[in-house]
Amino acid sequence: MVDAPKRHKVSVHVLSREMDSCPIVGEFPAQNDVNLAPAPSLPQPTLVQDMTEFKRSLPLFPLVKPHINFMAAKL
């Protein structure tokens, strides 16, 4: 689901200081050889300045549902 309201993604991009030394692997296929659906537009990424504040602002995972042991519970 692309439009899930509670879905969040974190993306990390690591850039080398020696970008010129990285080889280019292979070639991209020609446009006529590929039949893909267009990608949906994505919001612009935001740069995280303060990791602690970022962690406080948005939960990365949903809260765990409490475990209830029905075998131990006496109803």
C-alpha positions as CSV (number, residue, x, y, z in Angstrom):
1,M,0.0,0.0,0.0
2,V,1.6,3.2,-1.1
3,D,-0.9,5.4,0.7
4,A,-0.7,3.7,4.1
5,P,-1.0,6.5,6.7
6,K,1.2,4.7,9.3
7,R,3.9,3.6,6.9
8,H,7.3,5.3,7.2
9,K,10.6,4.6,5.5
10,V,14.1,5.6,6.4
11,S,16.7,5.8,3.7
12,V,20.4,6.1,4.3
13,H,22.8,7.2,1.5
14,V,26.5,6.7,2.1
15,L,28.7,8.7,-0.2
16,S,32.4,8.0,-0.7
17,R,34.9,10.8,-0.5
18,E,36.5,9.3,-3.6
19,M,33.6,9.3,-5.9
20,D,35.8,9.4,-9.0
21,S,37.5,6.1,-8.1
22,C,34.2,4.2,-8.2
23,P,33.8,2.2,-11.5
24,I,30.6,2.3,-13.4
25,V,29.2,-1.2,-13.6
26,G,27.5,-2.3,-16.9
27,E,25.2,-0.2,-19.1
28,F,21.5,0.6,-18.7
29,P,19.1,-1.2,-21.1
30,A,17.6,0.8,-23.9
31,Q,14.3,2.4,-23.3
32,N,12.6,0.1,-25.8
33,D,13.8,-3.0,-24.0
34,V,12.1,-2.1,-20.7
35,N,8.4,-2.1,-20.1
36,L,7.9,-0.7,-16.6
37,A,5.1,1.3,-15.0
38,P,6.1,4.9,-14.1
39,A,7.3,5.5,-10.6
40,P,5.0,7.5,-8.2
41,S,6.2,10.9,-7.2
42,L,8.0,10.9,-3.9
43,P,8.4,13.7,-1.4
44,Q,11.8,15.4,-1.2
45,P,14.1,13.8,1.4
46,T,14.9,15.7,4.6
47,L,18.3,15.8,6.1
48,V,18.4,14.7,9.7
49,Q,20.5,17.2,11.7
50,D,19.8,15.9,15.2
51,M,19.4,12.1,15.5
52,T,17.9,12.2,19.0
53,E,15.2,14.7,18.0
54,F,14.5,12.6,14.9
55,K,14.0,9.5,17.0
56,R,11.6,11.4,19.3
57,S,9.5,12.8,16.5
58,L,8.5,9.7,14.7
59,P,8.2,6.0,15.8
60,L,10.1,3.8,13.4
61,F,8.1,0.7,14.2
62,P,4.4,0.2,15.3
63,L,3.9,-0.5,19.0
64,V,4.0,-4.2,19.9
65,K,0.7,-5.6,20.8
66,P,0.6,-7.0,24.3
67,H,1.0,-10.7,24.7
68,I,-1.9,-12.3,26.5
69,N,-1.4,-15.9,27.5
70,F,-4.9,-17.3,27.2
71,M,-3.8,-20.7,28.6
72,A,-2.6,-19.1,31.9
73,A,-5.6,-16.7,32.2
74,K,-8.5,-18.1,34.3
75,L,-11.8,-17.0,32.9
